[in-house]
Amino acid sequence: MSGPLEGIRVFDLTLAMVGPFATAQLGALGADVIHVEAPEEAGVRRTTVPPSIKGTSIGYINWNMNKRGILLDLKQESDRDVAYRLLKTCDVFVENMRPGVVERLGMGYEKVSAINPRVIYISSSGWGDEGPMVGSPAADGIVQVFGGWSSINGPVGGPPEVYRHSTQNDSNTSNYIVQSVLLALLARDKNGRGQLVKTTMLGAIIALQTSRIAEYFATGKTPEPLGSADSRTVPHQAFLCEDKTWVAVGVVKEEQWQPLCQVLQLQDLADDARFRTNRDRVAHRDELVPLLERTFATKPRYHWVEELNEAGVPAAKFMEWDEIRFHPQVTQNDHVIQVPTRAWGTVYWGGPPYHFSRTPARVFSAPEPGEHTQEVLAELGVASTSGVQPE
């Protein structure tokens, strides 16, 4: 059995994380992804993001899984001709360079679509093709800040904070690229035509904030940092326990409020008119939370997690990676898997978060730069390129 994208070939002209992680997902779904790199740049990119395994960045390994890798110098006419021959066999083209770069390499949409009218051409940039920031450098943290994502992070009244998962919006944008590919392939099945699809990191980070932006448009008030608390439901945040560890508690339904009060032995709060409904509790957050904090501080975390979950109230300890990697809920569902590689030994990768009963996803090692150049050239009937000669 093969993945649902078996038979789909992807020309992968991507760099950093946004594009490569998207095409790695397409490869996991069964597509034949051919990652194209320039000979003079491949060595630099594979060592850019620390830490490394045997001299290769973990980012390079992670984001280039499930692909074949070839070296082509697109500044050389002979290698561009090889790229054009490869394009004729491809269904999808993905690039995430600054606007104008792929055109200078002879790989812009007009040229590529003229060679292969059925190709799905995905162009993903930081800021888009219009506006005053076209061509400006984009990085995950910077786009988070500009896009408003970081404005709600941090403690109440505290300094601004960038979300500490530094690739949050990179991977979010990658997911939009994958969605775009799948939808464009579906459209092509209906009308037989390829098309140009554009995504941006800025658009992805704004789309990710749907609920908080809705609050702003509904109330006219700019959302502010609330520490670990949720703006829409109360209580829904972290509480410090007697053993100096934290428990996350989320009363997300009205029917969970009474059981919470029963577990905490705070029936007087359940009967208090200020806290009767979620709307009331949100309005009186500053009065309620200190009362709950004092009670949570009287017993250890394990007590509250066990008692609250038994009562049907969502509660959990804060897991760290030295715990979660071995947790049976993770291992038995293949959320973290081990992948053997020739160059780097056994590495870990996030198991595909989808499970197809008839066309399962697959995961295999990232290529070393140019590892499959000769193999792909042979498939195209090409003897060599300017950067790679026959062995």
N, C-alpha and C positions, 0 to 999 in steps of 0.2 A: 504494500500500500504506500502511496506517495501523498504529499501534501496537496491542499486544494489549488495551489498555484503551479502544479507540475505542468511543464510545457511552456511556461512564461519565462522569457529571458529579459534580464534587466541590465542595462548599461549604467554602471554606477560610477559617476564622476563626482564623488562627494569627498568632503574633508571635515576635520574636527569631529563633532558628535552628531549634530542634528541630522545630516544626510546619512552618514554611515549607520547609525542605529536604526534608522527607518529601513534601509536596505537589508540590514541584518535580520529584521523581522520578516521582510519579504522572503529572504532565503529560508528562514525557519518554516515558512508556509509552503515551501516547495519550489520557489522560483530559482532559476539558474542565474545567480547574481554574479556579474563579472566586474570586480572592482578595479578601476583603471587609475593608475598613479604615474606621475612623471618620474623618471629615473633619478633626477637630481633632488627631488623632494621627498621621496619615499623614506629615506633614512632619517630625515629630520622629523617627519610626522610621527614616526613610530617611537620616538623618544621624547616627545614634547610634554606629555602629561604624566607626572609622577604619581605613585611609585611605579617601579618596573619589575618585570620578571625576565631574568637573563638578558637584560639590556633593552627590552621592549616594553613600552608603556602599557599598563593594564588597560588604559582607555583604548589604545589601538587594537589590542587583542579582543576586548569586549565588544567594541562597536563594529568589528569586521568579521564576526563569526558568520558561518553559513554562506561563505562566498568563495569564489575563485579570484585570484589576484594576478593582474598582468601589468607590465610596464610599457607605457607608450609616451613618447615625447610629442605632444600635440603641437608644439611650435615647429616641428619638422614636417614638411609636406608628405614624406613617405609614411610617417607614422599616422598622420591624419587620414591618409588613404586607407590604412589598415583599420582605423577607427570607423571610417565610413562603411567599410565592408562588414565590420562587426555590427554596426547600427542596422544594416539591412536585415539582420537576423533577430533583432531585439523587439520586444513589445513595449518596453518602458525605458525611459531615460530619466535619470534623477541627478540634479546638480544643486548645490547650495552655496555657490560663490557669490561675491558681491556683484551687483548689476553691472553688466558690460564685460566681465572677465571671460565668460564662456563664448561670447561673440568674438572676442579677440583671438580665442583659440580655434575659431572656425566651427564651434559647436552650439551656436545659438539656435533658437527654435525654428526660424525660417529655413536655415540650412538643413537641420536634422529632419524636419517634416518634409522637406523636398526630397530627401533621400528615402524616407520611410513615412508615407502619409498616415499609416496606421499607428504610429508610435504615440504612446502616452508620455508627454514631456512634462516632468515635474520640476518647477523652478522654485526654490525656497531661499529667501533672503532674510536678513535681519529686520529691515524696515520697510521693504517694498520698493516699487519702481517709481513712485511719485512722492512728492513732498520734500521739505528742506533737509531731511536726514538721509536721502538716497546716497549710498556710497560711504556713509559713516560706518566705522567698525562697530560690530555688535557682539556682545558676549552675554552669556546667560544672566549673570548678576546685574549687568547694566540694563538689560531689557526688563528684568524684574523691577528695578527701581523706576525706570521711565514709564513702564506700563501700569504703575500703581500697586502692583502686587506687594511690594515691600512696605507700603504705607500703613498697613494694618499689623505689621509684625512688631514684637517687642512688648515690654511691660507698659502698663498704664502710665502715661506721663513721662516715659523713658525716652532714650535716644533712638533714632531710626535704626532699624536692623534689616540686613539682607537675609533672606531665607537661607538657612545653612545648607540645605541640599542644593549644592551649586549647579547641578544639572537638571533641576526641576523643569525649567521651561525648554531646555534642549530636548529632553525626552518627550515633553508634551507636544512640541512642534513635530518631532519624529512621528508621533502617533497620528497627527493630522496628515502628514505626508502619506503614511500607509493607508489611511482612510481614502485619501484622494486617489491613490493608485487603484484601489479596489473599486471605487465608484466609477472611475473613468473606464476601467476595463468592462464593467457592467454596461456602461453606456455604449461602448464600442461593440459589444455583443448585439446591441439593438440596432445601431445605425451604421456599423462597419467603419467608423471614422475615428482616428486618433484626435487628440486635442492638447492644448497647452493648459496646465493647471499651475496656479501660483499660490504659495503659502508664505507666511512671514512669522518670525518669532514674536513680533509685536502683536499681530492678530491672534496668535495662539495664547499669549498670556492674558490678553483681554477676555478672550472666550472662556478661559479657565476660571475667571472671576464672576461668573454669571450671577450667583446669588448675592455677592457683596455689592456688585454694581446695581442690581435690582433694588437693594436697600437704599442706595443713594438716590435713584430716580424716584422711588416711592416716597421718600421722606425729605429729600432735599438736603440731607445732612451727610457730610463726609464721614465715612466709617473711620474709627480711631482704633489704635491698638488696645487689646484687652488681655494681654498676657496669654495664658492658655485657654481662656474662656471663649465660648461660642457666643456670637451676638444674638442668635435667634432663639435659643432655648436656655433655660436656667433651672437647676444647675447643670452645667456641661463644661467641665474643666478638670484640672489636676488639683488634688488635695494632698497636703503633707500629713503623713501618718506618724504614729508613735515611734516607730522604728527608724524615722528620718528617711523613709522612702516615700515615693509618690504613687498615688492611685488616680487613674483617670475614670471619671464618672460622668455618664451622659443620660440625663432624663429627657428623652426625645419624644415621649408620648405622655399625655396627661395621666394615663393609667399607671404610669411608673412613679408618680410623685408620692402617692400614699404608701406604697411598699418601701420607698426610700426612707420616709419618715418613720415607718415601723422598725426598720432595721437599725436606724440611728436612735430609736427610742425618743423621738422628738414629735410626738403626736400634737403638741401644742402648735407646731409650725403647720402641720397639715390642716388644722382648724382655723388658722390665722387668715383673715380676709385678704391681707396683703399678698399672700402667697398661694391663693386657692387655684388659680389657673396659670398657665405659662405666661400669658400676657401680663398678669399681675406680678409674677416673679421677675420678668424682664424689667418691668417698671421699678421694682424694689430690689434689684440686684445687690446694691451696696449695703442694704440692711440684712439680706438673707445670707450672703456668702460668708461673712465673719462668723455667724452662728454655726454654719456647717463646718467651717474650718476648725473651730474649737472642738467639735465632736469627733471629727476624723483624727485629730491629734491624740485621742485617748486610747486608740488600739492600733496594732500593727497592720500593715497592708494586707497580708494574707487573709486576715480575719474579714476585712471589708470586701475583698474580691469574692471570697467564698459566699459570704452572707448575701451580698447584693445580687450576685448572679443567680443564686438559689431563689431569690425573691423576684427575679425577672427584670432586674435593673442592670443595664449595661455597665460593666466595670472591668478594668484590666490594669495589670502592672505595666510599667514601661519596659519593653523588651529591648535588650541590646543584642548585637549581632553574634556575640559568643554564646548567646542562649538560643536565638531564633534559628540559627543554621542547623541545629540539631533537634528542634522541636518537632514532634511527630505530626503536628498539623501542617507543617511546612514540608517535611520530608515525604510524608505519605501522599501528598498531592503534587510532588515534583516541582515545587516552586523554586528550589535551588538545586541545581544538578551539577554533576561532575563531568567534565568533557576532556578526553585525552587529546593531547596535541603533540606533534612531533618536535616542535621547537621549544616549548615551554613546560612540558610535563602535563600533569593533570591540573586543569583550571576549573573554576566555578563560574557558572552562568545562571542567570535567572531563567528558570524553565518557562517556556511559552505559556502565557496565562489563558490559553484556550485549548480545548481538548476535543478533537474531531473523532467521531466514532469510526468513520470510513476512510478519511484522508488525514491521518495524523501529521502533526508538525514534526520537524526534525531539527537537531542541533549538531553542528560539527565545527571543527577547528577553524579559526581565522587563518588566512594564508600568510606566509611570510611575503614581504613585498616582491611582486613579480613571480611568485612560485609557480603559477600556471600559465606563464606567457607562452612557452613552447607548445603546451597542450592546446591552448585556444588558437594560436597561430596555425597549428596543424589542422584544426577543424575548419579554418577559413581558407586553407590551401596557400598560406603565406609562409615563405621560407624563414624570414627574419625581419627585425625592425632595426632602426638606427641605434636603439639603446641595447638591444639583446641579440646576440648572434647565435647561430646554432651551436650546440655542444659538440 
